[in-house]
Structure formats: C-alpha cells, structure tokens
Amino acid sequence: VTIEPVPPVVVGETVTLKCNFKTDGRLREIVWFRVTDGGTLKQKIFTYDAMFNTNYSHMEDYRRREDLVYQSTVRLPEVRISDNGPYECHVGIYDRATREKVVLASGNVFLNVMAPPKAIAVVAANTPAQFSRYQAQNFTLVCIVSGGKPEPTVSVLSLIKHPQ
C-alpha cells in the first residue's frame, strides 16, 4: 500500500488523499484513519466495504465533511487546522488460502495544513512627539504579526533610494 504524498494545503482548500494498492486476492475493505495523540489513537474516518459495495463515514452527521471519491481515495473539503496530522489507509484482502481471514496492509501520509496570519500591524515605536511633515525625524517602525501556521517571519524591503 502506498499513499501519494500531499503538498501543504491552506485552510479552506480541498485535499484529496489517495491510497494505492495492488492485490491478486479479493478486496474486503479499505479503511481511512486519522491518527492522533502521537500515534496512540486511530479514529476511523471512512470505510469502503467491498463485500457489500458500500461506503460510509464514521464522523457524526453534523461534522461529516469527507467524501469517498473512488474506493480508496478520500476528499476532505474546506480543511481546518485541526485536520493537520497523520492519516493511514488500511486495505483488507481475503487470504487466498483460507478465503476467510483478512490480510491487512497499510500506508500513511502526513497532512500539513497552513494558515495565514490573523493580524498584521505596522506601528511607530518610541515616538515621544507627533510627527511633523515639515521637520525631518528619525523613527522606528515595528511590524507585529500574530497567528498563522507556520509561524510567520517578517522581512523588510526598502524601496527608498538614498542620494549619492
């Protein structure tokens, strides 16, 4: 089982998780999990049951956002920061010898969800008096950025040409 790598996505975008597999046996089921708590907890999010050719979500109706695109491919519309993290795809296949026992194979992928900053402000720092447009003054500008994932970095670009 292999899962196609997913590039980072921005909050609100749609992401598709694709689980690829090959088998010479009969497919039994495909189950997608959201892995939490450092890998100790696996929450089922979607199941495709090949025996009955049905699929169903394991999320409550009011939270149901995922959609099965094709047996092993799940689409998550409008991703949230809380969707960030590892996912696993488990493929169950009937054992050719016993025809009953299910053999499992799995793959995993990490979904990296990014978010823009919540606020950006540019303020003058340590200014004891009002600015005068008639008098040259030195002052310091401070850029304040809050929120965002990954944590934003601030760069300054000067467009002023100094006389030579």
C-alpha positions as CSV (number, residue, x, y, z in Angstrom):
1,V,0.0,0.0,0.0
2,T,1.3,3.4,-0.9
3,I,-0.3,6.8,-0.3
4,E,0.6,9.7,-2.6
5,P,2.4,12.5,-0.8
6,V,0.3,15.6,-0.3
7,P,1.8,19.1,-0.6
8,P,1.0,21.5,2.2
9,V,-2.5,22.9,1.9
10,V,-4.0,26.2,3.2
11,V,-7.1,26.3,5.5
12,G,-10.2,26.3,3.4
13,E,-8.8,24.3,0.5
14,T,-9.9,20.8,-0.6
15,V,-7.4,18.0,-0.3
16,T,-7.5,14.5,-1.8
17,L,-5.8,11.5,0.0
18,K,-5.1,8.7,-2.5
19,C,-4.3,5.2,-1.3
20,N,-2.8,2.9,-4.0
21,F,-2.5,-0.8,-3.7
22,K,-2.1,-4.0,-5.8
23,T,-3.5,-7.4,-4.9
24,D,-4.1,-10.7,-6.5
25,G,-6.6,-11.6,-3.9
26,R,-10.2,-10.3,-3.3
27,L,-10.6,-6.9,-1.8
28,R,-12.5,-6.9,1.5
29,E,-12.4,-3.3,2.8
30,I,-10.5,-0.1,2.7
31,V,-10.5,2.0,5.9
32,W,-9.1,5.5,6.4
33,F,-7.9,6.6,9.9
34,R,-6.9,10.0,11.4
35,V,-4.0,9.3,13.7
36,T,-3.8,11.4,16.9
37,D,-2.1,11.5,20.3
38,G,1.3,10.8,18.9
39,G,0.1,7.6,17.1
40,T,-1.6,6.0,20.1
41,L,-5.1,6.8,18.9
42,K,-6.6,5.9,15.5
43,Q,-10.0,7.4,14.6
44,K,-11.9,5.8,11.7
45,I,-13.0,8.5,9.3
46,F,-14.2,6.4,6.3
47,T,-14.7,2.8,5.2
48,Y,-15.3,1.2,1.9
49,D,-16.9,-2.3,2.3
50,A,-16.2,-4.2,-0.9
51,M,-18.3,-7.2,0.2
52,F,-21.5,-5.0,0.0
53,N,-20.1,-2.3,-2.3
54,T,-20.9,0.4,0.2
55,N,-19.1,3.2,1.9
56,Y,-19.8,5.2,5.0
57,S,-18.4,7.9,7.2
58,H,-17.6,7.4,10.8
59,M,-18.0,11.0,11.7
60,E,-21.2,12.5,13.2
61,D,-23.5,13.9,10.6
62,Y,-23.0,17.5,11.6
63,R,-19.2,17.1,11.2
64,R,-19.3,14.9,8.1
65,R,-17.0,16.6,5.6
66,E,-15.1,13.8,4.0
67,D,-16.2,12.2,0.8
68,L,-15.2,9.0,-0.9
69,V,-14.1,9.7,-4.4
70,Y,-13.2,6.2,-5.5
71,Q,-13.0,3.2,-3.2
72,S,-9.5,4.1,-1.8
73,T,-9.5,7.9,-2.3
74,V,-10.9,10.3,0.2
75,R,-11.5,14.0,-0.3
76,L,-11.6,16.5,2.6
77,P,-13.2,19.8,1.6
78,E,-12.5,23.0,3.5
79,V,-9.6,21.7,5.6
80,R,-9.1,23.1,9.0
81,I,-6.0,23.5,11.2
82,S,-7.5,20.6,13.3
83,D,-7.2,18.3,10.2
84,N,-3.4,18.7,10.4
85,G,-1.6,15.4,11.1
86,P,-1.0,11.8,10.0
87,Y,-3.6,9.7,8.2
88,E,-3.5,5.9,7.4
89,C,-5.1,3.8,4.8
90,H,-5.7,0.1,5.7
91,V,-6.5,-2.3,2.9
92,G,-8.1,-5.6,3.9
93,I,-7.8,-8.6,1.5
94,Y,-9.2,-12.1,1.8
95,D,-6.5,-14.6,2.4
96,R,-6.3,-16.9,-0.7
97,A,-5.6,-20.0,1.4
98,T,-8.5,-19.7,4.0
99,R,-10.8,-17.4,2.0
100,E,-12.0,-16.0,5.3
101,K,-9.1,-14.4,7.1
102,V,-8.5,-10.8,6.2
103,V,-4.9,-9.8,5.5
104,L,-4.2,-6.1,6.2
105,A,-1.7,-3.8,4.5
106,S,-1.4,-0.1,5.3
107,G,0.3,3.1,4.3
108,N,0.4,6.6,5.9
109,V,0.7,10.2,4.9
110,F,1.1,13.5,6.8
111,L,-1.3,16.3,6.0
112,N,0.3,19.7,6.6
113,V,-2.4,22.4,7.0
114,M,-1.1,26.0,6.9
115,A,-3.0,29.2,7.9
116,P,-2.3,32.9,7.1
117,P,-1.6,35.3,9.9
118,K,-4.7,36.5,11.9
119,A,-3.4,40.1,12.2
120,I,-0.6,42.3,10.8
121,A,0.1,45.8,12.1
122,V,2.9,48.3,11.5
123,V,3.3,50.9,14.2
124,A,5.9,53.6,15.1
125,A,7.8,52.7,18.2
126,N,9.1,55.0,20.9
127,T,7.9,58.3,19.4
128,P,7.8,61.0,22.1
129,A,6.1,63.6,19.9
130,Q,3.8,63.9,17.0
131,F,5.3,63.6,13.6
132,S,5.8,66.9,11.7
133,R,5.8,66.8,7.9
134,Y,8.0,69.9,7.9
135,Q,10.7,68.6,10.1
136,A,12.9,65.6,9.4
137,Q,12.7,63.0,12.2
138,N,14.2,59.5,12.7
139,F,11.7,56.9,13.9
140,T,11.5,53.2,14.1
141,L,8.7,51.1,12.6
142,V,7.7,47.9,14.2
143,C,5.8,45.1,12.4
144,I,3.6,43.0,14.6
145,V,2.3,39.7,13.2
146,S,0.0,37.3,15.2
147,G,-1.4,33.9,14.4
148,G,-0.6,31.8,11.3
149,K,0.9,28.4,10.8
150,P,3.7,28.0,10.3
151,E,4.7,31.0,12.4
152,P,5.2,33.9,10.1
153,T,8.6,35.6,9.5
154,V,8.8,39.3,8.9
155,S,11.1,40.7,6.1
156,V,11.7,44.4,5.4
157,L,12.1,45.6,1.8
158,S,13.3,49.2,1.4
159,L,12.1,51.0,-1.7
160,I,13.8,54.3,-0.9
161,K,16.9,55.3,-2.9
162,H,19.4,57.2,-0.9
163,P,21.1,60.2,-2.6
164,Q,24.7,59.6,-3.7
